[in-house]
Amino acid sequence: MELLKAGWPERAERSAEVIETVSRILSEVEREGLPAIRRYSEHLDRWNPDSFIVPASQVKAAAETVDDELAAQLEFARTQVERFARAQRATLTDLEVETLPGVVLGHKHLPISRVGSYSPGGRYPLIASSIMTVTVPKVAGVDTVIAMAPPRGGNGIYGPQLYTMDLAGADLIVCLGGVQAFAALAFGFEDVAPVDLVVGAGNAYVAEAKRQLFGTVGIDLLAGPTEVAVIADETADPRLVAADLLGQAEHGPNSPALLITTSHDFGAAVIAEVDRWLEGDWPTAEVAGAAWRAYGTVVVCESREEVVTVSDTYAAEHLEIQTADDDWYAASLRNYGSLFIGAEATVAFSDKSIGTNHVLPTGRAGRYTGGLWVGKFLKTVTYQRLTTAGAASIAPSTAAIADAELMFGHALTARLRSADGGAQAL
């Protein structure tokens, strides 16, 4: 293996300052409620309206900020996300099976009651995030989805973002950002009850807030800076690969971008194309260039098997395959957030409108979890139902195990349901 360019971070470090700041904000909001939310919203976002809940009149007015073309494309994106989420939901079926005579076991998928959806609004007001995090829970059957986004420039939620929250099916829209937004969702505010699950990405403070709130509420995952990896060989177009690397690097100056290839010459060609792209006059070149210089990585492997090993070690959030052996790689790879097979499948499609969800694991979390999907908004719960004879068949094993564990109360409850009716229970 040869490293043509190094940069991918070994491990994301948690800042002590971020941890302490988040802990303080959460504690104050939990203790004080709305006054603390107002204090931090005013201090951090210059935003302190009479109510953080966006009135219907403002939601209606947001439609005026969206032209017909954008409205049509947003509806297209919403439809694709909904269509795929419904198809995924259809794969989740309830189960009931009689494992022994008189012993019936089962599971069912129950929607979570209340979900808080957060859409970032920092460097970029991510309109598509509202589609990903509002439409999907509604498909799952969630009763109430509260959509939140920060104010932009002290003027409320960015118009197209607000429009999209409503389009996606939000039951309530709230203009609140950052840690205080997640605290409000977790602890409740104004007349709004706490939610059961919070979803959505944000900066390091948002990620830390979700980490610290886990247990008080459920979370989707802990998302760090966006990542992209591309597996490509000499049959790929280096200009296209370079564009895809930089297309994700524009998310921020700490967004890693990785090329894994079996060709030294191809790796060098992609580096040259990246440099050419960065010399161009495009609005986000400075951000993408900073990310590439600091976190861009190019690895040359000796075989396709080594490519798979390297890729699975990185476990990138987005993983593209542009090779002569796309199907082989797709079948062999294991660790990633979402896979993009073939040169036509660019990450941007999934980020915006193809239908798969763009909330994905980062920081090597692809080793143990996938991304946000309709199943995240469902609880798979089990149940059991027994006849008298069925209980009698289970009682001896339960009593014996409980006795060995010195849990005599457990043994008693089993023996009371045994064939002799508990005659030997005491």
Secondary structure, DSSP 8 states (H G I E B T S, - for coil): -EEEE----SS----HHHHHHHHHHHHHHHHH-HHHHHHHHHHHHS---S-SB--HHHHHHHGGGS-HHHHHHHHHHHHHHHHHHHHHHHT---EEEEEETTEEEEEEEEE-SEEEEE---SSS--HHHHIIIIIHHHHHT-SEEEEEE--STTSSS-HHHHHHHHHHT-SEEEE--HHHHHHHHHH-BTTB---SEEE---SHHHHHHHHHHBTTBEES----S--EEEEE-TTS-HHHHHHHHHHHHTT-TT--EEEEES-HHHHHHHHHHHHHHHHS--TTHHHHHHHHHHHEEEEE-SSHHHHHHHHHHH--SEEEEESTTHHHHHHH----SEEEESTT--HHHHHHTSSS------TTGGGT-----GGGGEEEEEEEEE-HHHHHHHHHHHHHHHHHTT-HHHHHHHHTTSTTTTTT--
